[in-house]
Amino acid sequence: MSGADSWGDPNGVLGTRSNGPGCCDGIGTGNGPGVGPDRGPGYGPGPGGPGVYSVGGDVTAPVPVYRPEPPYTEEARKAKLSGVVTLAIVVDAQGNPRDIHIMRSLGMGLDEKAVETVSTWKFKPATRKDVPVAVRMIVEITFRLF
């Protein structure tokens, strides 16, 4: 390798480049040219591939049709904990939540309750040019004791 190709620890051992255990020229554990643990050309923990849109322009937002509230954990109730758990989700073209990731945690089991409950939600799917599509969105779950 020439100096222009040498990155990393200057005292490291020269050898073949390592992108991780994934395939297809990606970096990380994913299968595809992206960075991270999933497929596609994007980066991060999600699919990053084509077919997942963001709401806006000609992409409508999904509409919740079944949205139960998550239960409190006994631990959080005793501690009188309240606040917001923020989740990043993908709502697929059938209106089902998937790829749910915690962006902002609250703790005491409430994060897990939020993920479990949101995974049961149902949506009227987002559309693009009147065709159902998958979209990324942020969901905030508020836990409040009365």
C-alpha positions in Angstrom: 0.0 0.0 0.0 1.2 3.5 -0.7 1.1 6.3 1.8 -2.3 7.5 0.3 -3.8 4.2 1.1 -2.5 3.9 4.6 -5.1 4.8 7.2 -5.4 3.8 10.8 -2.7 3.1 13.4 0.7 4.3 12.0 2.3 1.5 14.0 -0.2 -1.1 12.9 0.7 -4.1 10.7 0.1 -3.7 7.0 -2.2 -6.2 5.4 -5.4 -6.6 3.5 -8.1 -4.1 4.2 -10.9 -5.2 6.6 -14.4 -4.0 6.1 -15.8 -6.4 8.7 -17.5 -9.8 8.4 -20.3 -8.6 6.0 -20.2 -9.0 2.3 -20.5 -6.9 -0.9 -17.9 -4.1 -0.1 -19.8 -2.8 2.9 -18.3 -1.9 6.3 -19.6 -3.8 9.3 -21.7 -7.0 9.5 -24.3 -6.1 6.8 -24.8 -7.5 3.3 -24.4 -4.7 0.9 -22.3 -1.7 0.2 -23.5 0.2 3.2 -22.1 0.8 6.7 -23.7 -1.1 9.6 -25.5 -4.3 10.4 -28.2 -4.4 7.7 -28.5 -4.5 3.9 -28.5 -1.7 1.3 -26.3 1.3 0.5 -27.1 3.4 3.6 -25.7 3.6 7.1 -26.8 2.9 10.6 -28.9 0.1 12.1 -31.8 0.2 9.6 -32.3 -1.2 6.2 -30.8 1.8 4.5 -31.8 0.4 1.1 -34.2 1.7 -1.5 -37.9 1.5 -0.7 -38.0 3.2 2.7 -39.0 6.8 2.4 -39.3 9.8 4.6 -42.6 11.6 5.0 -42.8 14.8 3.0 -43.2 15.9 -0.6 -45.3 13.3 -2.4 -45.0 10.8 0.5 -48.0 11.0 3.0 -47.6 10.1 6.6 -49.0 6.7 7.9 -52.1 7.1 10.1 -52.4 5.1 13.3 -55.6 3.0 13.4 -54.7 0.8 16.4 -52.6 2.5 19.0 -52.8 1.2 22.6 -50.9 2.9 25.4 -48.0 1.0 26.9 -48.4 -0.1 30.5 -46.2 1.2 33.4 -43.8 -1.1 35.0 -44.2 -1.6 38.8 -40.7 -0.3 39.3 -41.4 2.9 37.4 -44.7 3.4 39.2 -43.1 3.1 42.6 -40.4 5.5 41.6 -43.1 7.9 40.2 -41.1 8.1 37.0 -42.6 10.0 34.1 -41.2 11.2 30.8 -40.8 10.4 27.1 -39.3 7.4 25.3 -38.4 8.3 21.7 -38.4 5.6 19.1 -37.3 5.4 15.5 -39.5 3.0 13.5 -40.2 2.0 10.0 -43.9 1.6 9.1 -44.0 -0.9 6.2 -46.3 -0.8 3.2 -48.8 -3.1 5.0 -49.0 -0.6 7.9 -46.9 -2.7 10.4 -44.2 -1.2 12.5 -40.7 -2.8 12.2 -37.1 -1.9 12.8 -37.9 -0.3 16.1 -34.9 1.4 17.8 -34.8 3.4 21.0 -33.5 6.9 20.4 -34.1 8.4 23.9 -34.4 6.1 26.9 -36.4 6.6 30.1 -35.3 3.4 32.0 -37.0 1.2 34.6 -38.4 -1.1 32.0 -40.5 1.7 30.3 -38.3 1.6 27.1 -39.0 -2.1 26.7 -42.8 -1.5 27.3 -42.8 1.2 24.7 -41.1 -1.1 22.1 -43.4 -4.0 22.9 -46.5 -1.9 22.6 -45.5 0.0 19.5 -44.7 -3.3 17.7 -48.5 -4.1 18.1 -49.7 -0.8 16.5 -51.3 -0.8 13.1 -51.3 2.0 10.6 -53.0 3.0 7.4 -49.8 2.9 5.3 -48.0 5.9 4.0 -48.4 6.4 0.3 -46.4 7.8 -2.6 -48.3 8.5 -5.7 -51.3 6.6 -4.2 -49.1 3.5 -3.8 -48.5 2.2 -0.2 -44.8 2.6 0.8 -42.6 2.0 3.8 -41.5 5.2 5.7 -39.2 6.1 8.6 -40.7 8.0 11.4 -40.1 9.1 15.0 -42.6 8.1 17.7 -42.7 9.7 21.2 -44.3 7.7 23.9 -45.2 9.8 27.0 -45.4 8.0 30.3 -47.3 10.2 32.9 -48.7 9.2 36.2 -51.9 11.0 37.2 
